[in-house]
Amino acid sequence: MIRLMAGILLCCALSAHAQAPAGGQARTGSRQTASPLRLSPDAAVDMAINNNLNMETARLGLDIKKRKADLVWNQFLPTVGIAGTLSRDNWASSAGGVLPVPIPSSPIYGVVPYSITLPQWHALGSFSAELVLSFALFEGMRSMKLDYEAGLIGLEKAKLQMEQGVRKMYNAILLLEANTVLLDESYNNIKRQADIAEANYKAGLAPRLVWLQAQVGVENMKPAVNDLENSLNSLKGNFALLLGLSFDTPFELEPVTSESLAIALDAADLISRAASGKPDVLELQAGIMTLHSQKKALTMQQYTPFLRFGWTLSSMFNPMLDPFKDTWLNKDHWNGGGNFSITLGMNFNGLLPFTKEGQQRQDMETGIQIQNIRLAQTIRETELEIYTKINSLEKIRTTKDAQQAAVDLAEQSYRLTEEAYRAGLQDFQAVQNAALALDQAKLQLLREQFNYLNDLIDLEYSIGVPFGTLSSK
């Protein structure tokens, strides 16, 4: 059961650690019945970047920023609109005056007062165009371009994080497959020992209790083998989803090995490269530049005047006529109007810090300070991460020979113990202990080898170099 728990805990730990920051969703598709899909690390990375739905979401988000940057000149297009209004007075109104009336048998005209009730309904149509110019528009154009450049960095970061997660999960599957092979070997060894115990019992060389203990060991190993295989299948299903495949897609992974476990690494040099190359740092720096530009645009908007051009064309139905009774097609029934205007103005609210506009500027300044703190914190965390990874790599490098020697000694011990058991000089418990020690030594050596590869992957991401740069040395 110790062997089972070690395998399952290792699987769960590596699976959780190797998950990509943005896991993909499964695409619909039937299970392949042909030969399994054979994948290399590079092929798996390309498949995940092209098919993962979260990567597609990131690309669509970048498309939005690209359209804004490409069409940033549209801020200089006037705002054009057309409107039609039909209104009704709440109370009826009247109009009055005098009309000239001829006096019979006289050349003189007289006047007669009159009064009429005006229609309560009125109709008005208008067309307007307005363009507002200010110095802030030009800085706003720069802000949109900076935002698009920050989006490019963000997409590249998402790709690198996806590649980092895929490669580490790839290694996790290989390690778990090797772990399964070791467990199968242990199962076969215990089964062989049980056969030896049965033969010795039937020959009168061992008591029946030893035979029963061996049989119990065989039966106890079966659930361990099944559980480890289930864990491996679950990890493979998650990996398939990450690549944008159906969870039950069969595949095989090409083996991955490191040419050398003695790569010389300079901590100071790597930390210096990470400060200017890590995707997280580059993304924060680009975001801070964008915020500075947006703050400058807001300041120019609040501290500089604006120039507004306006043109309006309107036409109102004669208020003396009823739009529901008189025809709209007679141009004499419409009164034309409109104007062209140029306005130079300035808003003073932004000059006062306690106004809403003044608070917007202060909030933006605080936001820039927060991002600068995050940048400094990210750099410090990266320094610690690099220092920790280098120490881990150095520990693996210095203990590699000792771990290999431990495996060799465990193999000799197991072989000698099994020979003594065949001769009746050792009991079954001693053989089991020797087998367990051998499995633990092999698993530890294998785990350290894959930990070395994963630490190199993390270092390559931290310093912003292509994956494989360090491991190919």
GITAMO-V985374 format. One record per run of one state. SS is the DSSP state (2 for helix, 1 for strand, 0 for the rest). FROM is the first residue (numbers start at 0). TO is the last residue. If there is no record, write none. Layout:
SS_FROM_TO, SS_FROM_TO
This chain:
0_0_0, 2_1_16, 0_17_35, 1_36_38, 0_39_39, 2_40_50, 0_51_51, 2_52_69, 0_70_70, 2_71_75, 0_76_77, 1_78_87, 0_88_92, 1_93_101, 0_102_107, 1_108_116, 0_117_119, 1_120_132, 0_133_134, 2_135_201, 0_202_206, 2_207_241, 0_242_249, 1_250_252, 0_253_265, 2_266_276, 0_277_277, 2_278_302, 0_303_304, 1_305_316, 0_317_329, 2_330_332, 1_333_344, 0_345_347, 2_348_350, 0_351_354, 2_355_421, 0_422_426, 2_427_462, 0_463_472
